[in-house]
Structure formats: structure tokens, C-alpha cells
Amino acid sequence: MLRISVLGFRILIALCTGSFACAQVIPPPEAPDVGPIVTLQPPRDELLNKIGLSYQLGLNISVDFRRLGGRSPAAIPLVGTAVNRNYDDGYNLIDFDHNNHGGYIGTWNWGNYSPNSIQNQELVLQNYASLGNLSSNDRTDDPHNGFELNYSRQLYKGNGWRAGVQAAFAYQRIEITDSRSFSTTAYRTNDFFPLNGVTLDNKAYTNDFVGPGPVIASQPGYYYPPTRTVDVLPGAASVTGHRELDANVFLFRFGPYFEVPITEKLSGILSGGLTIGVGDTDLRFRENVTITDPAYLVSGQPLTVSTSRVGSGSQDDFLVGGYVGGSLSYAVSERVSVVAGAMFQAAGQAVNDTNHKEAVLKLGESILVSIGATYSF
């Protein structure tokens, strides 16, 4: 009986010891050190599109002002006994009797302003002319202000280079003036009217339609057909005035570009292609042509005749050509860059023909310097 009790007690002690051991918390083994935790993200899309806005300075843009000068008096018929003839230094006109004086064909409606017109029993009357063939070339007022809006698209990428296409719209405001003066050749036309014995003692004389007065021949020369002479007067004509051409030039260009990174933020860009556009030009001018002839005096001074004219007009012209340029781009952020560069542009010429005057705006060798910014997306 005692042995059973001792055995039961030992079993009870063992169960209590086991229960205590089971109640203890056994810590898990330490986790291995695997370093900082890295979160994986998908790669961002490359920015292939770019828009930009630049300020432009236009250089080497010039204008040729052509067909300057010119004086053309009204044409005077050489043949005819009953014809009104007006000259720069006198006149021979139809009179009240219609140039028929008792069977003698002549007129008393004549006059001369210079005493030098009386030569060897003849009245010599003159008209003066000059050619309108002068030019004032390569006039320039650089620089000219403008702007450009451009778009580019990257199409290819290699090891250390990128390439794509670029399109741009540009506007240029051009204002060029010219006030050069010229001397050129004048031409003196001489018509000879027989005086038929009339003596003027080398004086100026004038009469009118009603008359009466001394009658002289009403047609130049003694014989049929009558003749006239023309004298060349080098440097006798002077041309003064002011010319101005204003232009609004709208250009579109399209072509490839090639970009090479120089540093992490700086890259160089080369581009070239086709240029097309419109040149809207406005020409204004005022001009005075003066011819002086010291061989004929009026009131003791050399005979002087002049012609003044003013004019203005607008005209549009189509422009086509090409361009090549280079620039540097500096990235100030992931999307924004500052760009500066220069471009050689051959865009042809725009012609304005107004009132027999011509202005040619030459854009064939222009240089455009620009600075601006681009945005990538």
C-alpha cells in the first residue's frame, strides 16, 4: 500500500514538472541580416518630344533699291505744222489763226525762257531727260528682331547620340531705309525753229494764243523730214530722296537633327533642311530728280528742271530655300533646357515693284542667332 503511494507521488511530481516546462516560451531563432530593403519600380518612359520658343536676331539681311532716278518729259512730235509743243525752256503752240498766216505756215504763240535759245537765226528749244536705271544695293539695318516656335521628335538613339526630325515656324520683322544721293547722265534734246528774220537780240520772249506777234516756223527745221539733235550731259542729273522697305517674313522649316551629349547636362545639336514661307513687303519712297544745264541761263542762273515723285505699295512673294544650323542645349531640369545657337538660312528673295520702282529683299545669305528654352515631354 505504501509502495503504491510513493509511486503515485513520483508520477504527480513528473507531471507538474512537465507542465511547467511546457508553459515556457521558446524564442525563435534570429533572422539572418539581408541588408536594406529595395522596392522595385518599373522604368520611366523616355522623353521623346520637345517644344521650344526662341528669340531671334536676323543678320546679313539686305535690300537692293532699283530703278532709281529717271526723268521723262512728255514726248514731242517732230513732224507737224499745227502741233502744240511744250519744252523745258520754252514752247511752240498753235495760235489763234491755227498757224496759217496768209498762206505762211507758222505761229506767234511761242516763247523762250533763256536768251541762249537764240542761235544763228533759229530758236533752239530743249527738253531734258535721264534714265531711271540707278540702284542702291546691299542696304542693311542689322539686326532685325524675330522669334521661332519649334517642335522636335526623337526617332533614333545610339551609343552616345540621338537623332530625329524638327519643324519650326519663325517670324522676322525687317525695316531697312536708304537715303543715298546719286549723280548721273542727262540727255538734252534740241529742236530748231527758223525765226524767219525775227530779231530778238538774244533775249527771252513770250507770247500767247491770241497774239498778235512775230511769226516763226511752227515745225522744227527747214526741210522735210525735220531733224533734231540730242546732247549727252555727263553728271548733269542729281537724284535725291528717301526709300524704305518694311517686311513681315513668315517662314516654316522642316528637317532632321542630330544630337550628341557633351556632358551630363550639355549637348550639341546639328540640324538642316527645307525652308518655305512668305515675304510681305511694303515699299515707300520719295524722290527728286534735278537736271542743271549751265549752257542755258535763265535769269542769270543755269537752267534747272526737276521732277518729284512719291509712292508706296505692298506686295507678297513666295520664299523657298534651305537652312543649316548648330546649337548648344543645357538641361536645367529633367524637362526644361536652355538653348542657344546660330543658323545659316537661304530663303531666296522677295520683290516689291511699286510705281516703276523696285525693292528686292535678299534673304539668301541670312544668319539667325537665337536663344530660348525647350520643354521635353
Secondary structure as the mmCIF struct_conf table of DSSP 4:
data_model
#
loop_
_struct_conf.conf_type_id
_struct_conf.id
_struct_conf.beg_label_comp_id
_struct_conf.beg_label_asym_id
_struct_conf.beg_label_seq_id
_struct_conf.end_label_comp_id
_struct_conf.end_label_asym_id
_struct_conf.end_label_seq_id
HELX_RH_AL_P HELX_RH_AL_P1 LEU A 2 ALA A 23
BEND BEND1 GLN A 24 GLN A 24
HELX_LH_PP_P HELX_LH_PP_P1 PRO A 27 PRO A 32
BEND BEND2 PRO A 36 PRO A 36
HELX_LH_PP_P HELX_LH_PP_P2 PRO A 42 GLU A 46
STRN STRN1 ASN A 49 LEU A 59
BEND BEND3 ASN A 60 ASN A 60
STRN STRN2 SER A 62 LEU A 68
STRN STRN3 ARG A 71 ARG A 71
HELX_LH_PP_P HELX_LH_PP_P3 PRO A 73 ALA A 75
BEND BEND4 LEU A 78 VAL A 79
BEND BEND5 THR A 81 ALA A 82
STRN STRN4 ARG A 85 TYR A 87
TURN_TY1_P TURN_TY1_P1 ASP A 88 ASP A 89
STRN STRN5 GLY A 90 ASN A 92
TURN_TY1_P TURN_TY1_P2 PHE A 96 ASN A 99
STRN STRN6 ASN A 100 HIS A 101
TURN_TY1_P TURN_TY1_P3 GLY A 102 GLY A 103
STRN STRN7 TYR A 104 ILE A 105
STRN STRN8 THR A 107 THR A 107
BEND BEND6 TRP A 108 TRP A 108
STRN STRN9 TRP A 110 ASN A 112
BEND BEND7 TYR A 113 TYR A 113
HELX_RH_3T_P HELX_RH_3T_P1 PRO A 115 SER A 117
STRN STRN10 ILE A 118 GLN A 119
TURN_TY1_P TURN_TY1_P4 ASN A 120 GLN A 121
STRN STRN11 GLU A 122 SER A 130
STRN STRN12 LEU A 134 ARG A 139
STRN STRN13 HIS A 144 GLY A 158
TURN_TY1_P TURN_TY1_P5 ASN A 159 GLY A 160
STRN STRN14 TRP A 161 ASP A 178
STRN STRN15 PHE A 182 PRO A 194
TURN_TY1_P TURN_TY1_P6 ASN A 196 GLY A 197
BEND BEND8 ASP A 201 ASN A 202
STRN STRN16 TYR A 205 THR A 206
BEND BEND9 PHE A 209 VAL A 210
STRN STRN17 ILE A 216 ILE A 216
BEND BEND10 SER A 218 PRO A 225
STRN STRN18 THR A 229 PRO A 261
BEND BEND11 ILE A 262 LYS A 265
STRN STRN19 LEU A 266 VAL A 298
TURN_TY1_P TURN_TY1_P7 SER A 299 GLY A 300
STRN STRN20 GLN A 301 ALA A 331
BEND BEND12 VAL A 332 ARG A 335
STRN STRN21 VAL A 336 ALA A 346
STRN STRN22 GLN A 349 THR A 354
TURN_TY1_P TURN_TY1_P8 ASN A 355 HIS A 356
STRN STRN23 LYS A 357 LYS A 362
TURN_TY1_P TURN_TY1_P9 GLY A 364 GLU A 365
STRN STRN24 SER A 366 SER A 376
#
